Amino acid sequence: MAPTGTNKHRVALVGTGHRGGGMWGKELIDGWSDDVEMVALCDINAQRMAGARQAMGTNAPMYTDFDTMLREVKPQKVIVCTPDHTHDDFIVRALEAGVDVVTEKPMTTTAEKAKRILDAERRTGRRVDVTFNYRYAPTATRIKQLLLDKAIGEVTSVDFHWYLDTRHGADYFRRWHAYAKNSGTLFVHKATHHFDLLNWYLKSVPRQVTAHGALNVYGRNGPFRGPRCKICPHKGECDFFLDIGKDPWLDMLYEAPSAEDGYVRDACVFREDIDIYDTMSAAILFENGVQASYSLNAAMPIEGYHLAFNGTKGRIEVRQYEDQPWVEPPADQILLIRNFKGVERIWIPTKKGGHFGGDDKLRDQLFRSDKGDPLEQRAGAEAGAMSLLTGVAAYTSVRENRPVTLKSLLD
Ligand SMILES: NC(=O)c1ccc[n+]([C@@H]2O[C@H](COP(=O)([O-])OP(=O)(O)OC[C@H]3O[C@@H](n4cnc5c(N)ncnc54)[C@H](O)[C@@H]3O)[C@@H](O)[C@H]2O)c1
């Protein structure tokens, strides 16, 4: 529900790129305008912000300075959609100005920054929401219910394997995500979603992580390289060639605005200085004794995941596909296999919309929800911290070739 005394949530947006301009910009304004008023936009790139504002169809004032925006507009809520390593700065400044925050995932990229946010939230008494949209996907909701109902007894271990295809996966290697200092590697940037799902499903947090990572396809592995696709001499022979001019949204958001900050959207995926992994795995031991084996591959011919919970009385198994070179039925199948009792097939209609349909439900929860939160899907700073710290532990484990406890990161 909108706050008492006003008709709508007065929301300001910082970071008007793809996620800010789309999910938290145009889509929010188009679908949630009865509950949300966009009161200001902020971005360091004025040209990108102006293009995004036009696409959103709002007259909200534009700022390149965040503190000036907070002071002049006094929003109730700030939505943070800037690159990952900058989130903490905006979150803490907003909290200190008495403003609640919705931040895109990962909440931030290091243990120090996570502690800074948790301290600021405690000190100011304001609230941070982290946008873990996958918790709201109908298949995830059903699995959570089965686990709460103890359909397979006590969970003892989990197999969780996520696949990014050569379109989506490659995108992380084209821009700022490709450097660990910006994204914390995909163990933080992407796997924060998956580690959060595990924490939420299991109602626990990891104690120790042992991980491996390698760069096998992108970066220095490329057979050739160029500065960026648009002017690359190898465009005719490169499977990863991205024709940015063919996508009006990307072209508007990045092409002309790149003159302002040099941020090109089609940088070469074979740049030699890329320092994140495309192949990752981790063994995770949870505080409640559950063991999880996790992997993330970023150059696959399929997009989606395989997930199984093994319990004392059976197994829950799901394979959810987002994109693959064959046709899947328009429903996802959860297999509930009980020891000595055979299988029950549970069909969940495939939900249209971003992140298996999670994006819409997340916006409902944040801006419309008056139905409570029985499955505890709304995620705060604590959840944001525990999932990103799992990624930080994994990245540390790869670099230092040793198991890493989450406690050691927090101390
Ligand atoms: N929840 C999800 O499923 C999901 C999906 C996509 C992206 N995201 C997250 O959204 C965030 C943004 O991703 P994106 O793909 O839109 O990135 P992007 O690069 O398209 O946009 C980032 C924007 O931030 C602006 N910016 C950079 N530094 C700034 C600063 N110091 N002050 C103000 N503005 C600044 C840039 O100019 C740009 O407009 C990331 O944290 C990403 O992880 C989440």
The ligand as an SDF file (V2000), in Angstrom:
LIG
                    3D

 44 48  0  0  0  0  0  0  0  0999 V2000
   17.5740   -7.9580  -10.4730 N   0  0  0  0  0  0  0  0  0  0  0  0
   17.9820   -8.2990  -11.6760 C   0  0  0  0  0  0  0  0  0  0  0  0
   17.6230   -9.3590  -12.1040 O   0  0  0  0  0  0  0  0  0  0  0  0
   18.8640   -7.3730  -12.4930 C   0  0  0  0  0  0  0  0  0  0  0  0
   18.8760   -7.4270  -13.8920 C   0  0  0  0  0  0  0  0  0  0  0  0
   19.7120   -6.5340  -14.5800 C   0  0  0  0  0  0  0  0  0  0  0  0
   20.5240   -5.6520  -13.8770 C   0  0  0  0  0  0  0  0  0  0  0  0
   20.4890   -5.6460  -12.5110 N   0  0  0  0  0  0  0  0  0  0  0  0
   21.3350   -4.7260  -11.7370 C   0  0  0  0  0  0  0  0  0  0  0  0
   21.0210   -3.3840  -12.0550 O   0  0  0  0  0  0  0  0  0  0  0  0
   22.1680   -2.5640  -11.9300 C   0  0  0  0  0  0  0  0  0  0  0  0
   22.3540   -1.7580  -13.2110 C   0  0  0  0  0  0  0  0  0  0  0  0
   22.5820   -2.6570  -14.2760 O   0  0  0  0  0  0  0  0  0  0  0  0
   22.4060   -2.1500  -15.7910 P   0  0  0  0  0  0  0  0  0  0  0  0
   22.5030   -3.3330  -16.6560 O   0  0  0  0  0  0  0  0  0  0  0  0
   21.2260   -1.2730  -15.8900 O   0  0  0  0  0  0  0  0  0  0  0  0
   23.7450   -1.2690  -15.9580 O   0  0  0  0  0  0  0  0  0  0  0  0
   23.9560   -0.0520  -16.9610 P   0  0  0  0  0  0  0  0  0  0  0  0
   25.4050    0.0690  -17.1450 O   0  0  0  0  0  0  0  0  0  0  0  0
   23.0770   -0.2190  -18.1440 O   0  0  0  0  0  0  0  0  0  0  0  0
   23.3920    1.2050  -16.1560 O   0  0  0  0  0  0  0  0  0  0  0  0
   24.0730    1.7970  -15.0810 C   0  0  0  0  0  0  0  0  0  0  0  0
   23.7540    3.2730  -15.0600 C   0  0  0  0  0  0  0  0  0  0  0  0
   24.3740    3.8470  -13.9150 O   0  0  0  0  0  0  0  0  0  0  0  0
   24.9620    5.0900  -14.3140 C   0  0  0  0  0  0  0  0  0  0  0  0
   26.0360    5.4090  -13.3770 N   0  0  0  0  0  0  0  0  0  0  0  0
   27.2580    4.8530  -13.2990 C   0  0  0  0  0  0  0  0  0  0  0  0
   27.9570    5.3980  -12.2950 N   0  0  0  0  0  0  0  0  0  0  0  0
   27.1500    6.3250  -11.7330 C   0  0  0  0  0  0  0  0  0  0  0  0
   27.3020    7.2490  -10.6610 C   0  0  0  0  0  0  0  0  0  0  0  0
   28.4340    7.2990   -9.9560 N   0  0  0  0  0  0  0  0  0  0  0  0
   26.2660    8.0880  -10.3760 N   0  0  0  0  0  0  0  0  0  0  0  0
   25.1140    8.0390  -11.0880 C   0  0  0  0  0  0  0  0  0  0  0  0
   24.9200    7.1830  -12.1100 N   0  0  0  0  0  0  0  0  0  0  0  0
   25.9120    6.3340  -12.4280 C   0  0  0  0  0  0  0  0  0  0  0  0
   25.4240    4.8570  -15.7340 C   0  0  0  0  0  0  0  0  0  0  0  0
   25.6180    6.0770  -16.4330 O   0  0  0  0  0  0  0  0  0  0  0  0
   24.2840    4.0270  -16.2860 C   0  0  0  0  0  0  0  0  0  0  0  0
   23.2750    4.8180  -16.8120 O   0  0  0  0  0  0  0  0  0  0  0  0
   23.3290   -3.4970  -11.6100 C   0  0  0  0  0  0  0  0  0  0  0  0
   23.5980   -3.4860  -10.2340 O   0  0  0  0  0  0  0  0  0  0  0  0
   22.8180   -4.8640  -12.0220 C   0  0  0  0  0  0  0  0  0  0  0  0
   23.3500   -5.9170  -11.2450 O   0  0  0  0  0  0  0  0  0  0  0  0
   19.6720   -6.4870  -11.8310 C   0  0  0  0  0  0  0  0  0  0  0  0
  1  2  1  0
  2  3  2  0
  2  4  1  0
  4  5  1  0
  4 44  2  0
  5  6  2  0
  6  7  1  0
  7  8  2  0
  8  9  1  0
  8 44  1  0
  9 10  1  0
  9 42  1  0
 10 11  1  0
 11 12  1  0
 11 40  1  0
 12 13  1  0
 13 14  1  0
 14 15  2  0
 14 16  1  0
 14 17  1  0
 17 18  1  0
 18 19  2  0
 18 20  1  0
 18 21  1  0
 21 22  1  0
 22 23  1  0
 23 24  1  0
 23 38  1  0
 24 25  1  0
 25 26  1  0
 25 36  1  0
 26 27  1  0
 26 35  1  0
 27 28  2  0
 28 29  1  0
 29 30  1  0
 29 35  2  0
 30 31  1  0
 30 32  2  0
 32 33  1  0
 33 34  2  0
 34 35  1  0
 36 37  1  0
 36 38  1  0
 38 39  1  0
 40 41  1  0
 40 42  1  0
 42 43  1  0
M  CHG  2   8   1  16  -1
M  END
$$$$
